[in-house]
Amino acid sequence: MKTIQIEFSKYESVNFLWSELIEAYGFERARKIISQAMDLQKMHGTKNGTMPIIFSGTGGLALIPIKLLLKEDFKVNYKDNQVLIFNLKRKSFQILNEAN
C-alpha cells in the first residue's frame, strides 16, 4: 500500500468541491462516489481513527488518519459520516457531512 504525506497547512479549506464533483461526474455518480467512500471506511477504516478521502480530480478513494488532520490544527469536529474531498491541483479541501 502506498502512503502519501499531505501537509494540510498548505491547503485551503473551501466549500465548493462537492458542487464541482457534481458538475464533473453528475449528481448520481458523485453520490455513488461518496457512498463508496463510506463503504471503504466501514470495511477497512477504524472508528475515530480514519476518514475517507476523495480525490476530486480522479474520483479516487483512500483513507486518511484522523490524527493527521488533528496534527494540522484544524477545527475538525469529527463525526462518523464525514468525507474529505481533496483537490491537489487547486490546493484545496472540503470536509463533507454525508447524509445517511
C-alpha positions in Angstrom: 0.0 0.0 0.0 1.3 3.4 -0.9 1.5 6.1 1.7 1.1 9.8 0.7 2.1 12.5 3.0 -0.2 15.6 2.8 0.7 18.8 4.6 -2.8 20.3 5.0 -1.4 23.6 6.3 -0.5 24.3 2.7 -4.1 23.8 1.5 -7.2 25.9 1.8 -10.5 24.8 3.3 -13.3 25.6 0.8 -17.0 25.0 0.3 -17.2 24.3 -3.4 -15.6 20.9 -4.0 -18.8 19.0 -3.5 -20.6 21.1 -6.2 -17.6 20.7 -8.5 -17.7 16.9 -8.0 -21.4 17.0 -9.1 -20.5 19.1 -12.1 -17.7 16.8 -13.1 -19.5 13.4 -12.6 -23.2 14.2 -12.4 -25.2 14.0 -9.2 -25.9 10.3 -9.2 -22.2 9.4 -9.9 -21.0 11.9 -7.3 -23.4 10.4 -4.7 -22.1 6.9 -5.6 -18.5 8.1 -5.1 -19.5 9.3 -1.6 -21.3 6.1 -0.9 -18.2 4.1 -2.0 -16.0 6.2 0.3 -18.3 5.5 3.2 -18.2 1.8 2.4 -14.4 1.9 2.3 -14.4 3.4 5.8 -16.8 0.7 7.0 -14.8 -2.1 5.5 -11.2 -1.0 6.2 -11.3 2.1 8.4 -11.2 2.4 12.1 -13.8 4.4 14.1 -12.3 7.7 15.3 -9.1 6.6 13.5 -9.6 7.2 9.8 -11.7 9.3 7.5 -12.4 8.6 3.8 -10.8 11.0 1.3 -12.0 11.5 -2.3 -9.6 13.0 -4.8 -11.8 15.3 -6.8 -9.7 15.3 -10.0 -10.0 11.5 -10.4 -12.8 10.3 -8.2 -10.2 8.1 -6.5 -10.7 7.0 -2.9 -8.4 6.4 0.2 -8.5 6.5 3.9 -6.6 9.2 5.9 -5.7 9.0 9.6 -7.7 11.5 11.7 -4.5 12.2 13.7 -3.0 13.8 10.5 -5.9 16.3 10.4 -5.7 17.0 14.1 -2.0 17.4 13.9 -2.5 20.2 11.4 -4.6 22.2 14.0 -7.8 22.0 12.1 -11.1 22.7 13.9 -12.3 19.2 13.0 -15.4 18.2 14.8 -15.1 14.6 13.7 -18.3 12.6 13.1 -18.6 9.0 11.7 -20.3 10.2 8.5 -17.7 12.7 7.3 -15.8 12.6 4.0 -12.8 14.7 3.0 -12.9 15.9 -0.6 -9.4 16.9 -1.8 -8.2 18.7 -4.8 -4.4 18.6 -5.2 -4.2 21.0 -8.2 -6.2 23.7 -6.6 -4.6 23.1 -3.2 -8.0 22.9 -1.5 -10.1 20.5 0.5 -13.6 20.3 1.9 -15.0 18.2 4.7 -18.4 17.0 3.8 -21.0 15.6 6.2 -22.6 12.7 4.3 -26.3 12.4 5.0 -27.4 8.9 5.9 
